[in-house]
Amino acid sequence: MKIQRFCLLLILALTCAGCTVKAVGDPERPITINANVVVDIRGLKNTATNIEDMVAKGA
Amino acid sequence: MKLRYLMIFFLLMAASPYAALATSYDIKNMTPEIEKALSGRQARYAQLNLFKSTGCLGENNLGLVEVLDNPSVCQPPALAENRDRMVIYRAIADQNNLGSEGLAQVQNVFGEVQRERASSGDPVQLPSGEWIKK
């Protein structure tokens, strides 16, 4: 029973992770957000491999 | 018991799109400068491989070629190659908005790919900075 409850909560959390978060604020006082860009290394590695393949094949 | 398996199945189904998605970092705008860099790299590819096999050039951990011996012969193509590679790396970092750390990460990943693709016996630099023969 506990496992079922845990799974349900987890599914709800995963579903909510995709939801849009809206911030409400004063348009006269814009806020600054310093965001850290997270780079997907796997995606970058795919790009690097594709480019190196292209260089090698075109040689 | 069946319900437990059912829950695990739904959990995996819910999580799979997040796990399967790998961000794509493409060269979105193929400028004449990038085209020139790519064609330049293609043109000197065989020559660089020859120099790597003789130990004259190696692949460093920043995604660039490094002169290890006989600079009078190996330096000119190494300079041209690194110039072209940096054009490509900067384009990927800039066009994908990878931020201030983006260029360094692009270089590290290309360095890793070059290490993996290197032929047996070619000099390669490990992330620690140590040079080895693959």
N, CA and C atoms of all chains as a GROMACS GRO file, in nm:
protein
  579
    1MET      N    1   0.083  -0.122   0.000
    1MET     CA    2   0.000   0.000   0.000
    1MET      C    3   0.086   0.127   0.000
    2LYS      N    4   0.194   0.119   0.083
    2LYS     CA    5   0.286   0.234   0.090
    2LYS      C    6   0.355   0.257  -0.043
    3ILE      N    7   0.391   0.146  -0.108
    3ILE     CA    8   0.460   0.156  -0.237
    3ILE      C    9   0.368   0.222  -0.340
    4GLN      N   10   0.242   0.181  -0.339
    4GLN     CA   11   0.145   0.239  -0.434
    4GLN      C   12   0.132   0.389  -0.413
    5ARG      N   13   0.125   0.427  -0.286
    5ARG     CA   14   0.111   0.570  -0.255
    5ARG      C   15   0.236   0.646  -0.303
    6PHE      N   16   0.352   0.586  -0.278
    6PHE     CA   17   0.478   0.648  -0.319
    6PHE      C   18   0.484   0.665  -0.470
    7CYS      N   19   0.442   0.559  -0.542
    7CYS     CA   20   0.444   0.563  -0.689
    7CYS      C   21   0.351   0.673  -0.742
    8LEU      N   22   0.234   0.681  -0.681
    8LEU     CA   23   0.138   0.784  -0.724
    8LEU      C   24   0.195   0.924  -0.705
    9LEU      N   25   0.258   0.944  -0.590
    9LEU     CA   26   0.319   1.074  -0.563
    9LEU      C   27   0.429   1.106  -0.663
   10LEU      N   28   0.507   1.001  -0.695
   10LEU     CA   29   0.619   1.019  -0.788
   10LEU      C   30   0.567   1.056  -0.927
   11ILE      N   31   0.461   0.987  -0.970
   11ILE     CA   32   0.402   1.016  -1.102
   11ILE      C   33   0.349   1.159  -1.106
   12LEU      N   34   0.284   1.198  -0.996
   12LEU     CA   35   0.232   1.334  -0.988
   12LEU      C   36   0.346   1.436  -0.997
   13ALA      N   37   0.457   1.406  -0.927
   13ALA     CA   38   0.572   1.497  -0.927
   13ALA      C   39   0.631   1.509  -1.066
   14LEU      N   40   0.642   1.393  -1.135
   14LEU     CA   41   0.697   1.395  -1.272
   14LEU      C   42   0.606   1.471  -1.367
   15THR      N   43   0.477   1.453  -1.350
   15THR     CA   44   0.382   1.525  -1.436
   15THR      C   45   0.392   1.675  -1.413
   16CYS      N   46   0.400   1.712  -1.285
   16CYS     CA   47   0.407   1.855  -1.251
   16CYS      C   48   0.537   1.918  -1.300
   17ALA      N   49   0.642   1.838  -1.314
   17ALA     CA   50   0.772   1.892  -1.356
   17ALA      C   51   0.763   1.956  -1.493
   18GLY      N   52   0.669   1.911  -1.574
   18GLY     CA   53   0.654   1.967  -1.708
   18GLY      C   54   0.562   2.088  -1.714
   19CYS      N   55   0.504   2.126  -1.602
   19CYS     CA   56   0.410   2.238  -1.601
   19CYS      C   57   0.481   2.372  -1.610
   20THR      N   58   0.408   2.471  -1.660
   20THR     CA   59   0.463   2.606  -1.670
   20THR      C   60   0.452   2.678  -1.536
   21VAL      N   61   0.557   2.745  -1.499
   21VAL     CA   62   0.554   2.823  -1.376
   21VAL      C   63   0.546   2.970  -1.416
   22LYS      N   64   0.444   3.039  -1.366
   22LYS     CA   65   0.429   3.180  -1.399
   22LYS      C   66   0.461   3.265  -1.277
   23ALA      N   67   0.537   3.369  -1.301
   23ALA     CA   68   0.571   3.458  -1.190
   23ALA      C   69   0.489   3.585  -1.202
   24VAL      N   70   0.440   3.634  -1.091
   24VAL     CA   71   0.363   3.758  -1.092
   24VAL      C   72   0.447   3.866  -1.022
   25GLY      N   73   0.459   3.980  -1.086
   25GLY     CA   74   0.541   4.085  -1.024
   25GLY      C   75   0.501   4.221  -1.074
   26ASP      N   76   0.571   4.321  -1.026
   26ASP     CA   77   0.544   4.459  -1.063
   26ASP      C   78   0.618   4.491  -1.193
   27PRO      N   79   0.544   4.527  -1.303
   27PRO     CA   80   0.613   4.554  -1.430
   27PRO      C   81   0.703   4.677  -1.424
   28GLU      N   82   0.679   4.763  -1.324
   28GLU     CA   83   0.763   4.882  -1.309
   28GLU      C   84   0.898   4.849  -1.247
   29ARG      N   85   0.902   4.735  -1.181
   29ARG     CA   86   1.028   4.696  -1.116
   29ARG      C   87   1.070   4.558  -1.168
   30PRO      N   88   1.133   4.558  -1.287
   30PRO     CA   89   1.172   4.428  -1.343
   30PRO      C   90   1.278   4.359  -1.257
   31ILE      N   91   1.266   4.229  -1.246
   31ILE     CA   92   1.364   4.154  -1.167
   31ILE      C   93   1.468   4.093  -1.259
   32THR      N   94   1.586   4.074  -1.208
   32THR     CA   95   1.695   4.013  -1.284
   32THR      C   96   1.716   3.871  -1.232
   33ILE      N   97   1.719   3.777  -1.326
   33ILE     CA   98   1.745   3.638  -1.287
   33ILE      C   99   1.878   3.595  -1.349
   34ASN      N  100   1.971   3.557  -1.266
   34ASN     CA  101   2.098   3.506  -1.316
   34ASN      C  102   2.086   3.354  -1.330
   35ALA      N  103   2.064   3.309  -1.452
   35ALA     CA  104   2.042   3.166  -1.474
   35ALA      C  105   2.171   3.096  -1.514
   36ASN      N  106   2.189   2.978  -1.461
   36ASN     CA  107   2.302   2.896  -1.504
   36ASN      C  108   2.257   2.808  -1.620
   37VAL      N  109   2.331   2.811  -1.729
   37VAL     CA  110   2.296   2.729  -1.844
   37VAL      C  111   2.352   2.590  -1.822
   38VAL      N  112   2.263   2.491  -1.823
   38VAL     CA  113   2.309   2.353  -1.805
   38VAL      C  114   2.323   2.291  -1.943
   39VAL      N  115   2.443   2.247  -1.975
   39VAL     CA  116   2.469   2.190  -2.107
   39VAL      C  117   2.454   2.039  -2.099
   40ASP      N  118   2.376   1.984  -2.192
   40ASP     CA  119   2.359   1.840  -2.201
   40ASP      C  120   2.482   1.782  -2.273
   41ILE      N  121   2.569   1.721  -2.195
   41ILE     CA  122   2.695   1.672  -2.251
   41ILE      C  123   2.672   1.564  -2.356
   42ARG      N  124   2.568   1.482  -2.334
   42ARG     CA  125   2.540   1.375  -2.430
   42ARG      C  126   2.501   1.434  -2.566
   43GLY      N  127   2.417   1.539  -2.562
   43GLY     CA  128   2.377   1.605  -2.686
   43GLY      C  129   2.495   1.671  -2.756
   44LEU      N  130   2.581   1.730  -2.674
   44LEU     CA  131   2.700   1.797  -2.729
   44LEU      C  132   2.795   1.695  -2.791
   45LYS      N  133   2.803   1.578  -2.728
   45LYS     CA  134   2.891   1.474  -2.780
   45LYS      C  135   2.838   1.421  -2.914
   46ASN      N  136   2.705   1.411  -2.925
   46ASN     CA  137   2.646   1.369  -3.053
   46ASN      C  138   2.682   1.469  -3.162
   47THR      N  139   2.672   1.598  -3.129
   47THR     CA  140   2.705   1.703  -3.226
   47THR      C  141   2.851   1.692  -3.267
   48ALA      N  142   2.938   1.676  -3.168
   48ALA     CA  143   3.083   1.666  -3.196
   48ALA      C  144   3.112   1.546  -3.286
   49THR      N  145   3.049   1.433  -3.256
   49THR     CA  146   3.071   1.312  -3.336
   49THR      C  147   3.022   1.333  -3.479
   50ASN      N  148   2.907   1.394  -3.493
   50ASN     CA  149   2.853   1.419  -3.628
   50ASN      C  150   2.946   1.510  -3.710
   51ILE      N  151   2.997   1.614  -3.646
   51ILE     CA  152   3.084   1.708  -3.718
   51ILE      C  153   3.215   1.638  -3.756
   52GLU      N  154   3.271   1.561  -3.664
   52GLU     CA  155   3.397   1.492  -3.695
   52GLU      C  156   3.376   1.385  -3.804
   53ASP      N  157   3.259   1.322  -3.804
   53ASP     CA  158   3.227   1.227  -3.912
   53ASP      C  159   3.224   1.299  -4.046
   54MET      N  160   3.161   1.417  -4.045
   54MET     CA  161   3.149   1.495  -4.168
   54MET      C  162   3.288   1.536  -4.218
   55VAL      N  163   3.375   1.577  -4.127
   55VAL     CA  164   3.511   1.618  -4.165
   55VAL      C  165   3.586   1.498  -4.224
   56ALA      N  166   3.573   1.381  -4.158
   56ALA     CA  167   3.647   1.263  -4.204
   56ALA      C  168   3.593   1.213  -4.339
   57LYS      N  169   3.462   1.215  -4.356
   57LYS     CA  170   3.403   1.164  -4.481
   57LYS      C  171   3.429   1.257  -4.599
   58GLY      N  172   3.438   1.385  -4.569
   58GLY     CA  173   3.458   1.482  -4.677
   58GLY      C  174   3.603   1.494  -4.718
   59ALA      N  175   3.691   1.426  -4.646
   59ALA     CA  176   3.835   1.440  -4.674
   59ALA      C  177   3.874   1.365  -4.800
   60MET      N  178   0.002  -0.761  -0.621
   60MET     CA  179   0.132  -0.776  -0.688
   60MET      C  180   0.125  -0.722  -0.832
   61LYS      N  181   0.010  -0.754  -0.899
   61LYS     CA  182  -0.007  -0.707  -1.037
   61LYS      C  183  -0.013  -0.555  -1.040
   62LEU      N  184  -0.079  -0.501  -0.939
   62LEU     CA  185  -0.094  -0.356  -0.932
   62LEU      C  186   0.043  -0.288  -0.918
   63ARG      N  187   0.132  -0.354  -0.843
   63ARG     CA  188   0.266  -0.298  -0.823
   63ARG      C  189   0.340  -0.289  -0.958
   64TYR      N  190   0.332  -0.398  -1.037
   64TYR     CA  191   0.397  -0.396  -1.168
   64TYR      C  192   0.336  -0.290  -1.259
   65LEU      N  193   0.204  -0.276  -1.246
   65LEU     CA  194   0.134  -0.176  -1.326
   65LEU      C  195   0.183  -0.035  -1.291
   66MET      N  196   0.200  -0.013  -1.162
   66MET     CA  197   0.248   0.118  -1.115
   66MET      C  198   0.389   0.145  -1.167
   67ILE      N  199   0.474   0.043  -1.161
   67ILE     CA  200   0.613   0.059  -1.209
   67ILE      C  201   0.614   0.089  -1.358
   68PHE      N  202   0.524   0.019  -1.433
   68PHE     CA  203   0.514   0.041  -1.576
   68PHE      C  204   0.478   0.187  -1.607
   69PHE      N  205   0.375   0.236  -1.536
   69PHE     CA  206   0.333   0.375  -1.558
   69PHE      C  207   0.441   0.474  -1.518
   70LEU      N  208   0.512   0.439  -1.414
   70LEU     CA  209   0.622   0.525  -1.367
   70LEU      C  210   0.730   0.537  -1.474
   71LEU      N  211   0.764   0.421  -1.533
   71LEU     CA  212   0.865   0.422  -1.639
   71LEU      C  213   0.816   0.498  -1.761
   72MET      N  214   0.688   0.479  -1.794
   72MET     CA  215   0.630   0.550  -1.908
   72MET      C  216   0.634   0.701  -1.888
   73ALA      N  217   0.609   0.742  -1.763
   73ALA     CA  218   0.607   0.885  -1.733
   73ALA      C  219   0.748   0.942  -1.736
   74ALA      N  220   0.846   0.863  -1.694
   74ALA     CA  221   0.982   0.913  -1.683
   74ALA      C  222   1.059   0.904  -1.813
   75SER      N  223   1.020   0.813  -1.903
   75SER     CA  224   1.099   0.787  -2.023
   75SER      C  225   1.121   0.909  -2.113
   76PRO      N  226   1.021   0.996  -2.135
   76PRO     CA  227   1.048   1.111  -2.223
   76PRO      C  228   1.157   1.201  -2.168
   77TYR      N  229   1.162   1.211  -2.035
   77TYR     CA  230   1.266   1.296  -1.975
   77TYR      C  231   1.404   1.234  -1.994
   78ALA      N  232   1.410   1.099  -1.980
   78ALA     CA  233   1.539   1.031  -1.990
   78ALA      C  234   1.586   1.022  -2.134
   79ALA      N  235   1.490   1.005  -2.226
   79ALA     CA  236   1.530   0.983  -2.366
   79ALA      C  237   1.572   1.111  -2.437
   80LEU      N  238   1.526   1.224  -2.388
   80LEU     CA  239   1.555   1.349  -2.457
   80LEU      C  240   1.700   1.391  -2.440
   81ALA      N  241   1.773   1.401  -2.548
   81ALA     CA  242   1.908   1.456  -2.544
   81ALA      C  243   1.903   1.584  -2.627
   82THR      N  244   1.945   1.694  -2.567
   82THR     CA  245   1.938   1.822  -2.637
   82THR      C  246   2.029   1.818  -2.759
   83SER      N  247   1.979   1.877  -2.868
   83SER     CA  248   2.058   1.879  -2.990
   83SER      C  249   2.123   2.017  -3.004
   84TYR      N  250   2.252   2.015  -3.023
   84TYR     CA  251   2.326   2.141  -3.042
   84TYR      C  252   2.380   2.142  -3.184
   85ASP      N  253   2.310   2.214  -3.269
   85ASP     CA  254   2.350   2.214  -3.410
   85ASP      C  255   2.412   2.348  -3.448
   86ILE      N  256   2.479   2.345  -3.563
   86ILE     CA  257   2.518   2.472  -3.624
   86ILE      C  258   2.394   2.519  -3.699
   87LYS      N  259   2.326   2.615  -3.641
   87LYS     CA  260   2.196   2.656  -3.695
   87LYS      C  261   2.209   2.748  -3.816
   88ASN      N  262   2.312   2.829  -3.814
   88ASN     CA  263   2.333   2.924  -3.924
   88ASN      C  264   2.471   2.899  -3.986
   89MET      N  265   2.469   2.833  -4.101
   89MET     CA  266   2.596   2.797  -4.167
   89MET      C  267   2.651   2.919  -4.242
   90THR      N  268   2.734   2.995  -4.174
   90THR     CA  269   2.791   3.116  -4.234
   90THR      C  270   2.905   3.077  -4.329
   91PRO      N  271   2.944   3.168  -4.419
   91PRO     CA  272   3.058   3.138  -4.507
   91PRO      C  273   3.185   3.107  -4.428
   92GLU      N  274   3.202   3.171  -4.313
   92GLU     CA  275   3.320   3.147  -4.230
   92GLU      C  276   3.321   3.002  -4.177
   93ILE      N  277   3.205   2.954  -4.135
   93ILE     CA  278   3.196   2.816  -4.084
   93ILE      C  279   3.216   2.716  -4.198
   94GLU      N  280   3.157   2.745  -4.313
   94GLU     CA  281   3.175   2.657  -4.430
   94GLU      C  282   3.323   2.647  -4.468
   95LYS      N  283   3.390   2.762  -4.463
   95LYS     CA  284   3.533   2.765  -4.496
   95LYS      C  285   3.613   2.683  -4.395
   96ALA      N  286   3.575   2.696  -4.267
   96ALA     CA  287   3.645   2.621  -4.162
   96ALA      C  288   3.627   2.471  -4.182
   97LEU      N  289   3.505   2.430  -4.214
   97LEU     CA  290   3.479   2.287  -4.235
   97LEU      C  291   3.553   2.233  -4.357
   98SER      N  292   3.550   2.309  -4.466
   98SER     CA  293   3.620   2.260  -4.586
   98SER      C  294   3.771   2.261  -4.566
   99GLY      N  295   3.821   2.359  -4.489
   99GLY     CA  296   3.964   2.361  -4.458
   99GLY      C  297   4.005   2.238  -4.377
  100ARG      N  298   3.921   2.201  -4.283
  100ARG     CA  299   3.950   2.084  -4.201
  100ARG      C  300   3.948   1.957  -4.286
  101GLN      N  301   3.850   1.949  -4.377
  101GLN     CA  302   3.841   1.831  -4.464
  101GLN      C  303   3.965   1.821  -4.552
  102ALA      N  304   4.012   1.934  -4.599
  102ALA     CA  305   4.127   1.935  -4.691
  102ALA      C  306   4.257   1.889  -4.622
  103ARG      N  307   4.272   1.920  -4.494
  103ARG     CA  308   4.398   1.882  -4.428
  103ARG      C  309   4.387   1.758  -4.341
  104TYR      N  310   4.273   1.691  -4.347
  104TYR     CA  311   4.246   1.576  -4.261
  104TYR      C  312   4.353   1.466  -4.276
  105ALA      N  313   4.383   1.430  -4.400
  105ALA     CA  314   4.478   1.320  -4.425
  105ALA      C  315   4.618   1.359  -4.378
  106GLN      N  316   4.655   1.484  -4.404
  106GLN     CA  317   4.788   1.531  -4.364
  106GLN      C  318   4.804   1.528  -4.211
  107LEU      N  319   4.701   1.572  -4.142
  107LEU     CA  320   4.707   1.573  -3.996
  107LEU      C  321   4.717   1.432  -3.941
  108ASN      N  322   4.644   1.338  -4.002
  108ASN     CA  323   4.651   1.199  -3.958
  108ASN      C  324   4.792   1.144  -3.973
  109LEU      N  325   4.857   1.183  -4.084
  109LEU     CA  326   4.995   1.138  -4.107
  109LEU      C  327   5.088   1.194  -3.999
  110PHE      N  328   5.072   1.323  -3.969
  110PHE     CA  329   5.156   1.386  -3.867
  110PHE      C  330   5.129   1.329  -3.728
  111LYS      N  331   5.005   1.291  -3.703
  111LYS     CA  332   4.974   1.230  -3.573
  111LYS      C  333   5.040   1.092  -3.561
  112SER      N  334   5.040   1.020  -3.671
  112SER     CA  335   5.097   0.885  -3.667
  112SER      C  336   5.248   0.888  -3.648
  113THR      N  337   5.313   0.998  -3.688
  113THR     CA  338   5.458   1.010  -3.668
  113THR      C  339   5.491   1.072  -3.532
  114GLY      N  340   5.390   1.115  -3.458
  114GLY     CA  341   5.413   1.174  -3.326
  114GLY      C  342   5.444   1.322  -3.329
  115CYS      N  343   5.433   1.380  -3.447
  115CYS     CA  344   5.460   1.522  -3.465
  115CYS      C  345   5.347   1.607  -3.405
  116LEU      N  346   5.224   1.557  -3.416
  116LEU     CA  347   5.106   1.627  -3.361
  116LEU      C  348   5.030   1.533  -3.268
  117GLY      N  349   4.960   1.594  -3.174
  117GLY     CA  350   4.874   1.517  -3.085
  117GLY      C  351   4.745   1.593  -3.062
  118GLU      N  352   4.646   1.520  -3.011
  118GLU     CA  353   4.516   1.582  -2.979
  118GLU      C  354   4.516   1.618  -2.831
  119ASN      N  355   4.506   1.748  -2.800
  119ASN     CA  356   4.505   1.785  -2.659
  119ASN      C  357   4.365   1.780  -2.600
  120ASN      N  358   4.354   1.806  -2.470
  120ASN     CA  359   4.224   1.789  -2.403
  120ASN      C  360   4.132   1.910  -2.419
  121LEU      N  361   4.173   2.005  -2.505
  121LEU     CA  362   4.086   2.121  -2.534
  121LEU      C  363   4.030   2.114  -2.676
  122GLY      N  364   4.040   1.996  -2.736
  122GLY     CA  365   3.985   1.980  -2.870
  122GLY      C  366   4.069   2.044  -2.978
  123LEU      N  367   4.197   2.064  -2.949
  123LEU     CA  368   4.288   2.126  -3.047
  123LEU      C  369   4.406   2.034  -3.073
  124VAL      N  370   4.473   2.055  -3.188
  124VAL     CA  371   4.595   1.977  -3.213
  124VAL      C  372   4.713   2.052  -3.154
  125GLU      N  373   4.808   1.978  -3.106
  125GLU     CA  374   4.924   2.041  -3.042
  125GLU      C  375   5.051   1.987  -3.106
  126VAL      N  376   5.146   2.076  -3.131
  126VAL     CA  377   5.273   2.036  -3.193
  126VAL      C  378   5.361   1.974  -3.086
  127LEU      N  379   5.404   1.851  -3.109
  127LEU     CA  380   5.486   1.780  -3.011
  127LEU      C  381   5.628   1.759  -3.060
  128ASP      N  382   5.649   1.774  -3.190
  128ASP     CA  383   5.782   1.750  -3.247
  128ASP      C  384   5.788   1.819  -3.384
  129ASN      N  385   5.909   1.846  -3.429
  129ASN     CA  386   5.932   1.900  -3.564
  129ASN      C  387   5.843   2.020  -3.596
  130PRO      N  388   5.854   2.128  -3.517
  130PRO     CA  389   5.763   2.242  -3.536
  130PRO      C  390   5.773   2.309  -3.673
  131SER      N  391   5.890   2.304  -3.734
  131SER     CA  392   5.903   2.373  -3.863
  131SER      C  393   5.808   2.314  -3.968
  132VAL      N  394   5.781   2.184  -3.957
  132VAL     CA  395   5.692   2.119  -4.052
  132VAL      C  396   5.547   2.116  -4.000
  133CYS      N  397   5.531   2.090  -3.872
  133CYS     CA  398   5.396   2.063  -3.818
  133CYS      C  399   5.322   2.187  -3.769
  134GLN      N  400   5.396   2.294  -3.741
  134GLN     CA  401   5.329   2.413  -3.686
  134GLN      C  402   5.229   2.477  -3.782
  135PRO      N  403   5.266   2.501  -3.909
  135PRO     CA  404   5.170   2.571  -3.999
  135PRO      C  405   5.035   2.500  -4.012
  136PRO      N  406   5.032   2.368  -4.039
  136PRO     CA  407   4.899   2.305  -4.048
  136PRO      C  408   4.826   2.302  -3.914
  137ALA      N  409   4.902   2.294  -3.804
  137ALA     CA  410   4.838   2.292  -3.671
  137ALA      C  411   4.770   2.426  -3.643
  138LEU      N  412   4.836   2.534  -3.677
  138LEU     CA  413   4.778   2.667  -3.656
  138LEU      C  414   4.650   2.685  -3.737
  139ALA      N  415   4.656   2.643  -3.863
  139ALA     CA  416   4.539   2.656  -3.951
  139ALA      C  417   4.424   2.568  -3.900
  140GLU      N  418   4.457   2.447  -3.858
  140GLU     CA  419   4.355   2.355  -3.808
  140GLU      C  420   4.290   2.411  -3.681
  141ASN      N  421   4.370   2.461  -3.589
  141ASN     CA  422   4.314   2.513  -3.464
  141ASN      C  423   4.228   2.638  -3.488
  142ARG      N  424   4.270   2.718  -3.584
  142ARG     CA  425   4.190   2.836  -3.616
  142ARG      C  426   4.050   2.792  -3.667
  143ASP      N  427   4.050   2.692  -3.756
  143ASP     CA  428   3.922   2.643  -3.810
  143ASP      C  429   3.838   2.576  -3.701
  144ARG      N  430   3.905   2.499  -3.615
  144ARG     CA  431   3.828   2.431  -3.509
  144ARG      C  432   3.763   2.533  -3.415
  145MET      N  433   3.836   2.640  -3.383
  145MET     CA  434   3.780   2.741  -3.292
  145MET      C  435   3.660   2.813  -3.354
  146VAL      N  436   3.663   2.830  -3.486
  146VAL     CA  437   3.547   2.891  -3.555
  146VAL      C  438   3.424   2.802  -3.532
  147ILE      N  439   3.444   2.672  -3.547
  147ILE     CA  440   3.332   2.577  -3.530
  147ILE      C  441   3.286   2.574  -3.384
  148TYR      N  442   3.381   2.568  -3.292
  148TYR     CA  443   3.345   2.560  -3.149
  148TYR      C  444   3.269   2.686  -3.104
  149ARG      N  445   3.317   2.801  -3.150
  149ARG     CA  446   3.251   2.927  -3.112
  149ARG      C  447   3.109   2.933  -3.170
  150ALA      N  448   3.096   2.884  -3.294
  150ALA     CA  449   2.964   2.884  -3.358
  150ALA      C  450   2.866   2.799  -3.279
  151ILE      N  451   2.909   2.681  -3.236
  151ILE     CA  452   2.820   2.593  -3.159
  151ILE      C  453   2.782   2.660  -3.027
  152ALA      N  454   2.881   2.717  -2.958
  152ALA     CA  455   2.854   2.781  -2.828
  152ALA      C  456   2.763   2.902  -2.844
  153ASP      N  457   2.791   2.985  -2.943
  153ASP     CA  458   2.712   3.109  -2.961
  153ASP      C  459   2.571   3.080  -3.013
  154GLN      N  460   2.563   2.994  -3.115
  154GLN     CA  461   2.432   2.972  -3.179
  154GLN      C  462   2.336   2.891  -3.093
  155ASN      N  463   2.391   2.823  -2.990
  155ASN     CA  464   2.305   2.745  -2.901
  155ASN      C  465   2.293   2.809  -2.763
  156ASN      N  466   2.340   2.934  -2.754
  156ASN     CA  467   2.330   3.010  -2.628
  156ASN      C  468   2.381   2.930  -2.508
  157LEU      N  469   2.502   2.879  -2.520
  157LEU     CA  470   2.554   2.794  -2.413
  157LEU      C  471   2.616   2.872  -2.297
  158GLY      N  472   2.609   3.002  -2.303
  158GLY     CA  473   2.656   3.082  -2.190
  158GLY      C  474   2.807   3.097  -2.184
  159SER      N  475   2.852   3.158  -2.076
  159SER     CA  476   2.994   3.193  -2.066
  159SER      C  477   3.084   3.070  -2.054
  160GLU      N  478   3.030   2.964  -1.996
  160GLU     CA  479   3.110   2.842  -1.980
  160GLU      C  480   3.098   2.751  -2.102
  161GLY      N  481   3.011   2.789  -2.195
  161GLY     CA  482   2.978   2.702  -2.307
  161GLY      C  483   3.097   2.664  -2.394
  162LEU      N  484   3.178   2.764  -2.428
  162LEU     CA  485   3.290   2.737  -2.518
  162LEU      C  486   3.385   2.634  -2.457
  163ALA      N  487   3.416   2.648  -2.328
  163ALA     CA  488   3.506   2.554  -2.261
  163ALA      C  489   3.447   2.413  -2.262
  164GLN      N  490   3.314   2.405  -2.242
  164GLN     CA  491   3.250   2.272  -2.242
  164GLN      C  492   3.251   2.211  -2.381
  165VAL      N  493   3.228   2.295  -2.482
  165VAL     CA  494   3.234   2.246  -2.620
  165VAL      C  495   3.374   2.191  -2.649
  166GLN      N  496   3.476   2.267  -2.609
  166GLN     CA  497   3.614   2.223  -2.633
  166GLN      C  498   3.644   2.091  -2.561
  167ASN      N  499   3.600   2.081  -2.436
  167ASN     CA  500   3.624   1.957  -2.361
  167ASN      C  501   3.559   1.836  -2.428
  168VAL      N  502   3.435   1.855  -2.475
  168VAL     CA  503   3.364   1.743  -2.537
  168VAL      C  504   3.428   1.706  -2.671
  169PHE      N  505   3.467   1.805  -2.750
  169PHE     CA  506   3.536   1.774  -2.876
  169PHE      C  507   3.669   1.704  -2.847
  170GLY      N  508   3.736   1.747  -2.741
  170GLY     CA  509   3.861   1.680  -2.701
  170GLY      C  510   3.838   1.534  -2.671
  171GLU      N  511   3.728   1.508  -2.601
  171GLU     CA  512   3.694   1.368  -2.566
  171GLU      C  513   3.666   1.287  -2.691
  172VAL      N  514   3.590   1.346  -2.783
  172VAL     CA  515   3.557   1.276  -2.908
  172VAL      C  516   3.685   1.249  -2.989
  173GLN      N  517   3.774   1.348  -2.994
  173GLN     CA  518   3.899   1.329  -3.068
  173GLN      C  519   3.984   1.217  -3.006
  174ARG      N  520   3.983   1.209  -2.873
  174ARG     CA  521   4.056   1.100  -2.805
  174ARG      C  522   3.998   0.965  -2.843
  175GLU      N  523   3.867   0.958  -2.845
  175GLU     CA  524   3.802   0.830  -2.878
  175GLU      C  525   3.828   0.790  -3.023
  176ARG      N  526   3.837   0.889  -3.111
  176ARG     CA  527   3.852   0.860  -3.254
  176ARG      C  528   3.998   0.840  -3.294
  177ALA      N  529   4.091   0.876  -3.206
  177ALA     CA  530   4.233   0.868  -3.241
  177ALA      C  531   4.272   0.725  -3.274
  178SER      N  532   4.365   0.711  -3.367
  178SER     CA  533   4.413   0.578  -3.404
  178SER      C  534   4.512   0.529  -3.300
  179SER      N  535   4.532   0.399  -3.299
  179SER     CA  536   4.625   0.338  -3.205
  179SER      C  537   4.767   0.394  -3.229
  180GLY      N  538   4.830   0.439  -3.123
  180GLY     CA  539   4.966   0.493  -3.133
  180GLY      C  540   4.971   0.644  -3.145
  181ASP      N  541   4.856   0.708  -3.172
  181ASP     CA  542   4.852   0.855  -3.182
  181ASP      C  543   4.865   0.918  -3.043
  182PRO      N  544   4.939   1.029  -3.033
  182PRO     CA  545   4.947   1.096  -2.903
  182PRO      C  546   4.815   1.167  -2.868
  183VAL      N  547   4.767   1.144  -2.747
  183VAL     CA  548   4.646   1.212  -2.700
  183VAL      C  549   4.669   1.259  -2.556
  184GLN      N  550   4.607   1.370  -2.523
  184GLN     CA  551   4.619   1.424  -2.387
  184GLN      C  552   4.494   1.388  -2.307
  185LEU      N  553   4.515   1.331  -2.190
  185LEU     CA  554   4.403   1.294  -2.103
  185LEU      C  555   4.348   1.418  -2.033
  186PRO      N  556   4.225   1.410  -1.977
  186PRO     CA  557   4.171   1.526  -1.904
  186PRO      C  558   4.264   1.573  -1.792
  187SER      N  559   4.343   1.482  -1.737
  187SER     CA  560   4.436   1.521  -1.629
  187SER      C  561   4.553   1.604  -1.680
  188GLY      N  562   4.573   1.606  -1.812
  188GLY     CA  563   4.684   1.680  -1.870
  188GLY      C  564   4.798   1.591  -1.916
  189GLU      N  565   4.793   1.464  -1.875
  189GLU     CA  566   4.898   1.370  -1.911
  189GLU      C  567   4.887   1.328  -2.058
  190TRP      N  568   5.002   1.323  -2.125
  190TRP     CA  569   5.004   1.278  -2.265
  190TRP      C  570   5.034   1.131  -2.268
  191ILE      N  571   4.957   1.058  -2.351
  191ILE     CA  572   4.982   0.914  -2.369
  191ILE      C  573   4.974   0.882  -2.517
  192LYS      N  574   5.026   0.763  -2.551
  192LYS     CA  575   5.005   0.714  -2.688
  192LYS      C  576   4.886   0.620  -2.681
  193LYS      N  577   4.786   0.647  -2.763
  193LYS     CA  578   4.665   0.566  -2.753
  193LYS      C  579   4.695   0.421  -2.792
   0.00000   0.00000   0.00000
